Amino acid sequence: MRILLQIVVVVAVSWVAGTGVQALGWNWPLTLVVGLLAAVLAVVAYGWIVRKTENREPTEVAWATAPGALSRGVLIGLLMFVAVIVNIAFLGGYEVRGLGSVTGALAIFGFMAAVAVTEELMFRGLLFRLVEQRFGTWISLTLSGVLFGFAHFFNANATLWTSLAIAVEAGFMLAAAYAATRNLWVPIGVHFAWNYAQGGIFSTSVSGQDAPQGLLDGVTSGPSIVTGGAFGPEASIYSVGVGVAVTVVFLWLAKRRGNLVPRGGRTAPAATLGA
């Protein structure tokens, strides 16, 4: 019942938040404000249900750790995508033709804030964390990563390859980020920055979804294995490579900190919160 209550509350709030933001039709002031409010509401709901069902403080979303942990996550996510887009551009697959839209970038900011927070709460805050407590880090990372990839299978322009790419470069990587830090603000920051850089800055498709033009008037062309095709750069082999590299670093850090949970073992320590 404890797990069921957590799932019901977080999924319900996430669904309402996501539906509300999508219904605004990219009206930039409303999408920006409602998206940010939806993100805050989702965190508050998660904290409330964790306190109620687990009789503990939800230190993984402690507001005191948010500024530093979010900043580190955002920096990592931005650097990851910049590395990807630079490599795509080097092969002629991406070109900047001029400036884009500031209002479009603001709308995408609010939308991606809601997406990053709600998805991290569901997939890392609940699924990964709860499965890890019983089956250990490795099984939980694999399961949550595969399900995260499969959840994107029904997006526009999705294929089996795109779902696999999302599972490897994002599902595994974001779970590893949480395992290394025991702080959800870090994967939230990485997730948000990665998505926002794609649509809000470089104006590429994000997980197959079109959005208003971002800050740059950019276009992609060329082989799908390089550019990601209609699904966007997340289906590029470069994204998979960068995601694997960052996953390895986070897992190394988790092991060094003693944060890897054995199957049927203890709950991982929270000593590295905000790291």
FENJOMO-V974685 format. One record per residue. N is the residue number from 1. RES is the residue in one letter. PHI is phi in whole degrees, 0 to 359 (* if undefined). D_CENTER is the distance of its C-alpha to the mean C-alpha in Angstrom with 1 decimal. Layout:
BEGIN
N;RES;PHI;D_CENTER / N;RES;PHI;D_CENTER
END
This chain:
BEGIN
1;M;*;27.3 / 2;R;299;25.1 / 3;I;294;22.2 / 4;L;298;23.1 / 5;L;298;23.2 / 6;Q;299;19.8 / 7;I;297;18.3 / 8;V;299;20.6 / 9;V;295;19.8 / 10;V;293;16.0 / 11;V;294;15.9 / 12;A;296;18.7 / 13;V;296;17.3 / 14;S;296;13.9 / 15;W;295;16.2 / 16;V;298;18.5 / 17;A;297;16.0 / 18;G;296;14.4 / 19;T;297;18.0 / 20;G;296;19.3 / 21;V;294;17.1 / 22;Q;295;17.7 / 23;A;290;21.4 / 24;L;282;21.8 / 25;G;62;22.1 / 26;W;62;20.5 / 27;N;291;23.1 / 28;W;298;21.7 / 29;P;294;23.1 / 30;L;291;22.3 / 31;T;296;18.8 / 32;L;297;18.1 / 33;V;290;19.8 / 34;V;294;18.9 / 35;G;298;15.1 / 36;L;293;15.4 / 37;L;296;17.8 / 38;A;297;15.6 / 39;A;296;12.8 / 40;V;296;15.7 / 41;L;299;17.4 / 42;A;296;14.6 / 43;V;295;14.6 / 44;V;299;18.4 / 45;A;296;18.6 / 46;Y;298;16.6 / 47;G;299;18.8 / 48;W;296;21.9 / 49;I;288;21.5 / 50;V;293;20.9 / 51;R;299;24.0 / 52;K;290;26.0 / 53;T;260;25.3 / 54;E;246;24.9 / 55;N;53;27.2 / 56;R;210;25.2 / 57;E;281;23.3 / 58;P;282;19.5 / 59;T;298;19.3 / 60;E;291;15.6 / 61;V;234;15.0 / 62;A;301;18.3 / 63;W;295;18.6 / 64;A;296;20.8 / 65;T;270;18.2 / 66;A;299;15.6 / 67;P;302;17.1 / 68;G;291;17.4 / 69;A;292;14.2 / 70;L;298;12.1 / 71;S;300;14.3 / 72;R;295;13.9 / 73;G;296;10.1 / 74;V;298;10.5 / 75;L;299;13.4 / 76;I;298;11.8 / 77;G;298;9.1 / 78;L;296;12.2 / 79;L;297;14.5 / 80;M;300;12.6 / 81;F;288;12.6 / 82;V;300;16.1 / 83;A;299;17.3 / 84;V;292;16.3 / 85;I;292;17.9 / 86;V;295;20.9 / 87;N;293;21.7 / 88;I;296;21.5 / 89;A;296;23.7 / 90;F;300;26.1 / 91;L;268;26.9 / 92;G;83;27.5 / 93;G;268;24.5 / 94;Y;218;23.2 / 95;E;220;25.5 / 96;V;264;25.4 / 97;R;258;28.3 / 98;G;155;28.1 / 99;L;275;26.4 / 100;G;255;24.3 / 101;S;234;23.8 / 102;V;290;23.0 / 103;T;295;22.8 / 104;G;297;20.4 / 105;A;296;18.1 / 106;L;291;18.5 / 107;A;297;17.8 / 108;I;296;14.5 / 109;F;303;13.6 / 110;G;295;14.3 / 111;F;298;12.7 / 112;M;289;9.2 / 113;A;297;9.6 / 114;A;295;10.4 / 115;V;298;7.7 / 116;A;298;4.9 / 117;V;293;7.6 / 118;T;294;9.0 / 119;E;291;6.6 / 120;E;291;6.0 / 121;L;297;9.8 / 122;M;286;10.7 / 123;F;272;9.3 / 124;R;259;9.4 / 125;G;293;11.8 / 126;L;255;14.1 / 127;L;302;14.0 / 128;F;297;13.4 / 129;R;297;15.5 / 130;L;286;18.2 / 131;V;293;18.7 / 132;E;298;18.8 / 133;Q;300;21.6 / 134;R;257;23.8 / 135;F;248;23.0 / 136;G;93;21.6 / 137;T;295;18.5 / 138;W;294;19.2 / 139;I;294;19.6 / 140;S;295;16.7 / 141;L;299;14.3 / 142;T;295;16.0 / 143;L;296;16.1 / 144;S;295;12.6 / 145;G;294;11.4 / 146;V;296;14.1 / 147;L;294;13.5 / 148;F;295;9.8 / 149;G;295;11.5 / 150;F;296;14.4 / 151;A;298;12.6 / 152;H;265;12.2 / 153;F;292;15.8 / 154;F;266;17.3 / 155;N;292;15.6 / 156;A;299;18.2 / 157;N;66;19.4 / 158;A;279;17.5 / 159;T;221;19.5 / 160;L;299;19.6 / 161;W;297;18.7 / 162;T;296;15.5 / 163;S;293;14.3 / 164;L;296;15.4 / 165;A;299;13.7 / 166;I;298;10.2 / 167;A;300;11.3 / 168;V;286;12.5 / 169;E;280;10.4 / 170;A;242;6.9 / 171;G;302;8.1 / 172;F;292;10.7 / 173;M;294;9.3 / 174;L;290;6.7 / 175;A;295;9.7 / 176;A;295;12.0 / 177;A;297;10.5 / 178;Y;292;11.2 / 179;A;299;14.4 / 180;A;287;15.5 / 181;T;249;15.2 / 182;R;55;15.4 / 183;N;219;13.5 / 184;L;286;10.4 / 185;W;294;10.4 / 186;V;293;9.7 / 187;P;298;6.2 / 188;I;298;5.7 / 189;G;296;7.6 / 190;V;298;6.2 / 191;H;300;2.9 / 192;F;298;5.8 / 193;A;296;8.3 / 194;W;299;7.4 / 195;N;294;7.5 / 196;Y;293;10.3 / 197;A;299;12.2 / 198;Q;299;12.5 / 199;G;268;13.9 / 200;G;280;14.9 / 201;I;251;16.6 / 202;F;264;17.6 / 203;S;58;17.9 / 204;T;256;16.7 / 205;S;295;15.4 / 206;V;243;11.7 / 207;S;53;11.4 / 208;G;85;15.1 / 209;Q;263;15.2 / 210;D;277;17.6 / 211;A;210;17.4 / 212;P;300;19.9 / 213;Q;296;20.7 / 214;G;273;18.9 / 215;L;294;20.8 / 216;L;248;22.1 / 217;D;272;24.1 / 218;G;246;22.7 / 219;V;227;23.5 / 220;T;247;22.7 / 221;S;201;25.4 / 222;G;117;26.5 / 223;P;300;25.7 / 224;S;299;22.5 / 225;I;297;22.0 / 226;V;269;21.7 / 227;T;269;20.1 / 228;G;93;18.1 / 229;G;63;20.6 / 230;A;293;20.0 / 231;F;286;16.5 / 232;G;106;15.5 / 233;P;302;14.8 / 234;E;296;12.1 / 235;A;267;15.3 / 236;S;280;17.1 / 237;I;298;18.5 / 238;Y;294;17.6 / 239;S;296;13.8 / 240;V;298;14.6 / 241;G;298;16.9 / 242;V;296;14.8 / 243;G;298;12.0 / 244;V;296;14.9 / 245;A;299;16.5 / 246;V;291;13.7 / 247;T;300;13.4 / 248;V;300;17.1 / 249;V;296;17.2 / 250;F;296;14.9 / 251;L;292;17.1 / 252;W;298;20.2 / 253;L;295;19.3 / 254;A;298;18.7 / 255;K;294;22.0 / 256;R;298;23.8 / 257;R;272;22.9 / 258;G;74;23.9 / 259;N;264;20.6 / 260;L;276;20.8 / 261;V;266;22.2 / 262;P;288;24.9 / 263;R;298;25.4 / 264;G;71;27.2 / 265;G;264;27.1 / 266;R;280;26.2 / 267;T;278;23.2 / 268;A;297;21.6 / 269;P;292;22.7 / 270;A;252;21.0 / 271;A;291;23.0 / 272;T;258;20.3 / 273;L;305;18.5 / 274;G;82;17.2 / 275;A;282;17.7
END
